[in-house]
Amino acid sequence: MFHVKFINKKSVIYSDLIPEVEHFFTTRETVIRSQEESMQEAIKENLEDICSYLSIDKMKFISPNQTHSDNVRIANNALDSYPNTDALILDNYDQAVYLNFADCTPLILYDKKHNVGAIAHAGWRGTAAQIGPKTFELMQEKYLSQPEDLLVVIGPTIAICCYSVGEDVFNKLNSTINDITPYYTTVYDKIYVDLKGINKQQFIDLGVKRNNIDVCPYCTSCNNDMFFSYRKEQGTTSRHSAILKLKKKTIE
């Protein structure tokens, strides 16, 4: 279930599925990415507030150069640049990672056994390329992560009510899961798809339990007063962000 909390009296949302890690999704009040000149002072303040909240230096608060690819990398203290990357895996306590969104699907993955997390950017291209499962596959390879230990939080995304696609995009999404029937509808010959549902199904097909996946109910287009929507705002440069920082586990 998703909840609202406040950082310096400004709202962010988070899921109670993964209390073991610090994670949240920013809103218009806490925006940290925009090319709009009028927002730069607010962005500076929000970055300071969030880094203070996370107890992290701004130089350790990292984000990749997103290109709608299916490229997955592991965050590294020795690196400050991640070109052409749309998913970052985090296995250290020194850094925090964030990715930016404005209709695309934010995926936060957490391996509760090995205390490893990740954020992936799944627009229709990333969803069609199965960036969520590919992120998990790298976690399996590097950390021996298993589906039964994986928790997945799917953040605010443009929902089926507002997201129409062409037949070519639909066919690409259709090929990623066994049955797309629950995740699309047609209205006056237009095809509307449920990116959140398709991403959820991709994880279920990997063996992740349904109750280990939490799906945000917000539609970024319908709730445009709270989140940014590339479609509704006709190409806005502003973004809300998914943020992740690991906590050291208490030895039991």
C-alpha positions as CSV (number, residue, x, y, z in Angstrom):
1,M,0.0,0.0,0.0
2,F,1.2,3.5,-0.8
3,H,1.4,6.4,1.7
4,V,2.3,10.0,1.7
5,K,5.1,11.4,3.9
6,F,6.7,14.8,4.0
7,I,10.3,16.1,3.6
8,N,10.5,19.6,4.9
9,K,6.7,19.8,4.7
10,K,6.7,18.7,1.0
11,S,5.1,15.5,-0.1
12,V,6.6,12.3,-1.4
13,I,4.9,8.8,-1.7
14,Y,6.3,5.4,-0.6
15,S,5.2,1.8,-0.3
16,D,5.0,-0.1,3.0
17,L,6.1,-3.2,1.1
18,I,9.8,-2.5,1.6
19,P,10.4,-0.8,5.0
20,E,13.9,-2.3,5.0
21,V,15.1,0.4,2.5
22,E,14.7,4.1,2.2
23,H,12.7,4.7,-1.0
24,F,10.1,7.1,-2.3
25,F,8.7,8.9,-5.3
26,T,8.9,12.6,-5.5
27,T,5.9,14.8,-6.5
28,R,5.6,18.3,-8.0
29,E,6.4,19.7,-4.6
30,T,9.7,17.8,-4.4
31,V,10.8,17.9,-8.0
32,I,14.6,17.5,-8.6
33,R,14.7,17.4,-12.4
34,S,13.5,20.0,-14.8
35,Q,14.9,22.3,-17.5
36,E,12.4,25.0,-16.6
37,E,14.3,28.1,-15.5
38,S,11.5,29.0,-13.1
39,M,12.0,25.8,-11.1
40,Q,15.7,25.9,-10.6
41,E,15.6,27.5,-7.1
42,A,13.0,25.0,-5.9
43,I,15.1,22.1,-7.4
44,K,18.2,23.3,-5.5
45,E,16.2,23.4,-2.2
46,N,14.6,20.1,-2.8
47,L,17.9,18.4,-3.6
48,E,19.4,19.8,-0.3
49,D,16.3,18.6,1.6
50,I,16.4,15.1,0.1
51,C,20.1,14.6,0.6
52,S,19.8,15.8,4.2
53,Y,16.9,13.4,4.7
54,L,18.9,10.5,3.3
55,S,22.1,11.7,5.2
56,I,24.1,11.6,2.0
57,D,26.4,14.0,0.2
58,K,25.0,15.4,-3.0
59,M,28.0,13.9,-4.9
60,K,26.8,10.4,-3.8
61,F,23.3,11.0,-5.0
62,I,23.5,9.6,-8.5
63,S,21.4,9.3,-11.6
64,P,22.1,7.7,-15.0
65,N,21.7,9.3,-18.4
66,Q,18.4,7.6,-19.4
67,T,17.8,6.8,-23.1
68,H,14.9,4.4,-23.1
69,S,17.4,1.5,-23.4
70,D,17.4,-1.8,-21.6
71,N,20.9,-1.3,-20.3
72,V,21.4,-2.2,-16.6
73,R,24.5,-1.2,-14.6
74,I,25.7,-1.5,-11.0
75,A,26.3,1.7,-9.1
76,N,29.9,2.1,-8.1
77,N,31.6,4.6,-5.7
78,A,34.3,5.1,-8.3
79,L,31.9,6.3,-11.0
80,D,29.8,9.5,-11.3
81,S,28.6,9.0,-14.8
82,Y,26.3,6.2,-16.2
83,P,25.7,6.9,-19.9
84,N,22.9,5.2,-21.9
85,T,21.6,3.4,-18.8
86,D,18.0,2.9,-17.7
87,A,18.4,0.7,-14.6
88,L,20.8,1.0,-11.7
89,I,21.5,-1.7,-9.1
90,L,22.6,-0.5,-5.7
91,D,24.6,-2.8,-3.3
92,N,26.4,-0.2,-1.2
93,Y,25.4,2.1,1.7
94,D,27.4,5.2,0.6
95,Q,25.3,6.1,-2.5
96,A,21.7,6.7,-3.2
97,V,20.3,6.4,-6.7
98,Y,17.4,8.1,-8.5
99,L,15.8,7.9,-12.0
100,N,13.4,10.3,-13.5
101,F,9.9,9.8,-15.0
102,A,6.9,11.6,-16.6
103,D,4.5,8.8,-17.5
104,C,7.0,5.9,-17.8
105,T,6.9,3.2,-15.2
106,P,9.2,3.4,-12.2
107,L,10.3,0.0,-10.9
108,I,12.0,-0.4,-7.6
109,L,13.4,-3.9,-6.9
110,Y,14.6,-5.2,-3.5
111,D,16.2,-8.5,-2.7
112,K,15.4,-8.8,1.0
113,K,17.8,-11.7,1.6
114,H,20.9,-10.0,0.2
115,N,20.0,-6.4,0.8
116,V,20.4,-5.3,-2.8
117,G,18.1,-2.9,-4.6
118,A,17.6,-1.4,-8.0
119,I,15.5,1.2,-9.9
120,A,14.5,0.6,-13.5
121,H,12.9,3.0,-16.1
122,A,10.2,1.1,-18.0
123,G,8.5,3.2,-20.6
124,W,6.9,1.2,-23.4
125,R,10.3,0.6,-24.9
126,G,11.8,-0.6,-21.6
127,T,8.7,-2.7,-20.9
128,A,8.8,-4.2,-24.4
129,A,12.6,-5.0,-23.8
130,Q,11.7,-6.4,-20.4
131,I,14.1,-4.1,-18.5
132,G,12.5,-5.2,-15.2
133,P,13.3,-8.9,-15.6
134,K,16.7,-8.0,-17.1
135,T,17.5,-6.0,-14.0
136,F,16.6,-9.0,-11.8
137,E,18.6,-11.3,-14.0
138,L,21.8,-9.3,-13.3
139,M,20.9,-9.4,-9.6
140,Q,20.7,-13.1,-9.9
141,E,24.0,-13.3,-11.7
142,K,25.9,-11.0,-9.3
143,Y,24.2,-11.6,-5.9
144,L,22.4,-15.0,-6.4
145,S,19.0,-13.2,-5.9
146,Q,16.0,-15.5,-6.1
147,P,12.4,-14.7,-7.1
148,E,11.0,-15.7,-3.7
149,D,13.2,-13.0,-2.1
150,L,12.3,-10.2,-4.5
151,L,10.0,-7.4,-3.5
152,V,8.8,-5.0,-6.3
153,V,7.3,-1.6,-6.1
154,I,5.7,-0.2,-9.2
155,G,5.4,3.6,-9.0
156,P,3.2,6.3,-10.5
157,T,2.6,5.8,-14.2
158,I,0.3,6.8,-16.9
159,A,-2.6,4.3,-16.6
160,I,-4.7,2.3,-19.0
161,C,-7.4,5.0,-18.9
162,C,-5.0,7.5,-20.6
163,Y,-2.4,5.5,-22.5
164,S,-3.3,4.7,-26.1
165,V,-0.7,3.0,-28.3
166,G,-0.4,2.0,-32.0
167,E,-0.7,-1.6,-33.1
168,D,3.1,-2.0,-33.5
169,V,3.7,-1.0,-29.8
170,F,0.9,-3.2,-28.7
171,N,2.4,-6.2,-30.5
172,K,5.8,-5.6,-28.9
173,L,4.2,-5.5,-25.4
174,N,2.0,-8.5,-26.2
175,S,5.1,-10.6,-26.9
176,T,6.5,-10.1,-23.4
177,I,3.8,-12.0,-21.4
178,N,1.7,-15.1,-22.0
179,D,-1.7,-13.4,-21.9
180,I,-2.1,-9.6,-22.4
181,T,-5.9,-9.8,-22.2
182,P,-6.3,-8.3,-18.7
183,Y,-3.9,-5.5,-19.6
184,Y,-5.5,-3.8,-22.6
185,T,-8.8,-2.5,-23.9
186,T,-10.0,-0.9,-27.1
187,V,-12.2,2.2,-27.3
188,Y,-13.3,3.4,-30.8
189,D,-10.5,1.5,-32.5
190,K,-7.9,2.9,-30.1
191,I,-5.8,0.4,-28.0
192,Y,-5.2,1.3,-24.4
193,V,-2.6,-0.6,-22.4
194,D,-1.8,-1.0,-18.7
195,L,2.0,-0.6,-18.4
196,K,1.9,-1.2,-14.7
197,G,0.0,-4.4,-15.1
198,I,2.3,-5.7,-17.9
199,N,5.4,-5.0,-15.8
200,K,3.8,-6.7,-12.8
201,Q,3.0,-9.8,-15.0
202,Q,6.5,-9.9,-16.2
203,F,7.7,-10.3,-12.6
204,I,5.0,-12.9,-11.9
205,D,6.1,-14.9,-14.9
206,L,9.6,-14.9,-13.3
207,G,8.2,-16.5,-10.2
208,V,7.7,-13.4,-8.0
209,K,4.7,-13.8,-5.7
210,R,1.8,-11.5,-6.4
211,N,1.7,-10.2,-2.8
212,N,5.3,-9.3,-3.1
213,I,4.5,-6.7,-5.8
214,D,2.9,-3.3,-4.8
215,V,1.4,-1.3,-7.6
216,C,0.8,2.5,-7.2
217,P,-2.8,3.5,-7.9
218,Y,-2.0,6.9,-9.3
219,C,-2.2,7.8,-13.0
220,T,0.3,10.5,-13.8
221,S,-2.1,12.0,-16.4
222,C,-5.2,11.9,-14.2
223,N,-3.2,13.1,-11.2
224,N,-1.3,15.7,-13.1
225,D,-1.7,18.1,-10.2
226,M,0.6,15.8,-8.2
227,F,2.9,14.3,-10.9
228,F,4.3,15.3,-14.3
229,S,2.8,13.8,-17.5
230,Y,4.7,14.0,-20.8
231,R,1.6,13.3,-22.7
232,K,-0.9,15.6,-20.9
233,E,1.6,18.4,-20.7
234,Q,2.7,18.0,-24.3
235,G,6.4,17.3,-23.8
236,T,7.2,18.8,-20.4
237,T,10.9,18.7,-19.4
238,S,10.0,18.3,-15.7
239,R,10.1,14.9,-14.0
240,H,9.2,13.2,-10.8
241,S,11.8,10.7,-9.5
242,A,12.1,7.3,-7.9
243,I,14.7,7.3,-5.1
244,L,16.5,4.4,-3.3
245,K,19.0,4.2,-0.5
246,L,19.9,1.0,1.3
247,K,20.0,0.7,5.1
248,K,22.5,-1.5,6.9
249,K,20.8,-4.6,8.2
250,T,20.6,-5.2,12.0
251,I,22.3,-8.4,12.9
252,E,19.7,-10.7,14.5
